[in-house]
Amino acid sequence: SQQGEEDPQALSIQEGENATMNCSYKTSINNLQWYRQNSGRGLVHLILIRSNEREKHSGRLRVTLDTSKKSSSLLITASRAADTASYFCTLSGNTPLVFGKGTRLSVIA
Amino acid sequence: EPEVTQTPSHQVTQMGQEVILRCVPISNHLYFYWYRQILGQKVEFLVSFYNNEISEKSEIFDDQFSVERPDGSNFTLKIRSTKLEDSAMYFCASRGPKGYTFGSGTRLTVV
């Protein structure tokens, strides 16, 4: 199984600011997904980007993928307190999904 | 939007007891998974299930654990003789053409 590594481990920003978190990986992938986990809750799928895509948008989320650098970034624009959560990247090539430690985002009102 | 449903949301059990965690995957999904997350730690893969049999399992998934799809809709995780270190959130997931969907989890507390 393949694992992405999220960076930074923790990020604290003011409401309204943008939040950027990164994911690095080591193997080839078919696609990369970002998930969110609110404290003590389940995992929510945010966005999937395929290996032949470079950028994808969904609402306030923007994901980029650079397969040459084996990295991805997740940008959350105009952050809200409700965005406070842990964010994970996962790689899809072979199942099952493997989760790293994630980035713990705190948005301060 | 179809959901993966897990019951109960919280289970407290005495050490040494058996527990069964239940999941109802999305109806047209064919692949099912159990993950667990010990408080403050990573989400860890336990087992995957396809075509009525285990397709992959992690080192965590030892003889204490078993999975079953008893009736074509439910997908269960049984933990025999629970230990204190089994206390965790347990997540069920199913996978279909559009990817994975996770349930909200069962918080298992072993006392």
Boltz contact constraints between the chains, C-beta under 6 A:
constraints:
  - contact:
      token1: [A, 42]
      token2: [B, 102]
      max_distance: 6.0
  - contact:
      token1: [A, 42]
      token2: [B, 103]
      max_distance: 6.0
  - contact:
      token1: [A, 42]
      token2: [B, 104]
      max_distance: 6.0
  - contact:
      token1: [A, 42]
      token2: [B, 105]
      max_distance: 6.0
  - contact:
      token1: [A, 43]
      token2: [B, 102]
      max_distance: 6.0
  - contact:
      token1: [A, 96]
      token2: [B, 33]
      max_distance: 6.0
  - contact:
      token1: [A, 96]
      token2: [B, 45]
      max_distance: 6.0
  - contact:
      token1: [A, 96]
      token2: [B, 48]
      max_distance: 6.0
  - contact:
      token1: [A, 99]
      token2: [B, 42]
      max_distance: 6.0
  - contact:
      token1: [A, 99]
      token2: [B, 43]
      max_distance: 6.0
  - contact:
      token1: [A, 101]
      token2: [B, 42]
      max_distance: 6.0
